[in-house]
Amino acid sequence: MKGIILAGGKGTRLYPLTKVTNKHLLPVGKEPMIFNPIKQLISSGITDILVVTSTQHMGAVVNLLGSGKKFGCSFTYKVQEEAGGIAQALALAENFAKGEKIVVILGDNISTTSIKPNVDRFVNQKCGARVLLKKVGDPERYGVAAIDEKKVIQIEEKPNSPKSDYAVIGYYMYDSQVFNFIREINPSDRGEMEISSVNNLYIEKGQLEYDILEGSWTDAGTFESLKFANEIVLETNNQLKNSN
């Protein structure tokens, strides 16, 4: 099992902070934002980690993280030369994955409870994918899941009229099919390769499972959510709690 942290993008919603640094290096509590997804992967027993970031920020990211020795893991780095969506960034990880299952975390997703139980369930899943959901007050900002008791029925990207208030958040688990699915999809109306399109291909095959994430969570991509991210991690001193 390998881990992938997607830490590219321009962070335009956090200007002018992101004029001088990568969004994922901004402080959240007592640490840079990217430390939280790193801790999530390591807490799940994943120590072979690829970090994907932009050309202009690669130097700063490598300078911060190094080889991974101080975290007890091993980092590999890949440059995303243009921002073309989550699926486009994930496609860069195909050679790194080498056919193994992968756990993908968006670098601005901050949570307080370890995802290890969810990863363990994915390990025992014969094939397919697993996503994590969270009930949110503004589902129109996310990929929104229509669900029944066992399965995700459909995922709609940033809908005007959401079918539920369960957002598909930035923790994704995939088998090796994911890279073939990425090759099958086309850019959305926004001009991006949407990860929701990939997830919907898994749904069509009946291979997408889901869990509801425990604990507090936010994506720290706006000033409001960055403030909330600081609040929740300071409550736990930047440590992850074990899930029940």
Order of alpha helices (4+ residues) and beta strands (2+ residues): beta-beta-beta-alpha-beta-alpha-beta-alpha-alpha-beta-beta-alpha-beta-beta-beta-beta-alpha-alpha-beta-beta-alpha
